[in-house]
């Protein structure tokens, strides 16, 4: 199972722009690295258009844990909203 647009439970955005994300055991979390996702912190494949337009090579960061895991994620490419 992958956390994506339809799975936002266990998600909390902090005031510093960091997200607290809870992933279940065996669940793959795919995080945005380009900053263009409309579903931060998760990747929605917007990097494909960004790469085509700007000639960059962004990819999502995929993490899968063997156990239930709480992660705190932030990326310098994300704009604080």
N, C-alpha and C positions, 0 to 999 in steps of 0.2 A: 504494500500500500504506500502511496506517496502523498505527502501533504501538498496540496495545490490550492487552486482558487476556491474549491468547495469545502475545504477543511480549515477552519479558523479556530476551532476550540483549542484551548491551551495556549492562546496567543495573547500577549500583553505588550503594548508599546509604552516605553518609558519616556520621560520628558527629554532625555539626552539623545533620543533617536535610536536607542538600542531596543531590540525586541527580545522578550522572554518567550521562548518557544518550547513547548513540551511535545516530545515525540515518543510514541509507544514503541515497545520492543519490536524490532523488525520493520518498522516504518521508515521509509526513505524520505528525507526532507531535502528539497531542491531549492536552494537559496539564490536570489538575484545577486549578480556581481556588477551589472552595468548601470543600475539605478533607474532603468526605464520601466520596470514592472509596475503594473497598476495594482499589484497585490503584494507589495512589500511586507515582509522580507522574502516572500516566496517568488520563485521564477515563474513567469508566464510566457516565456520564450520571446519576449520583446527584444532580447539581445540579437536575434537573427536579423531584424530590420536595422537595428543600430549598426551591426557589423557590416551589412550591405551598404548603408548610407555613408558610414565613416571609415570603412576599410579596417575596422578593429577586429579583434578575435575574442570577444567576451564569451564566456561559457557559464553555465550555472554551477554552483558548488553543491554537490550531492553528498549527504551524510546519512548513513544508516547505522543505527545502534542496536546492539544485541539486547540491551535492557531499556526500560523506560528511562528517558533522559530529559533533563531540563538544560537548555542551552541559552546563552545570551549572545545575540548576534548583532553586529553593526558593520557597515561598510562605508568607506569614505566616498563611494560613488552615489550613495543615497542622499537625496536632499531632505533636510529636516522640514517636515510639514506640520 
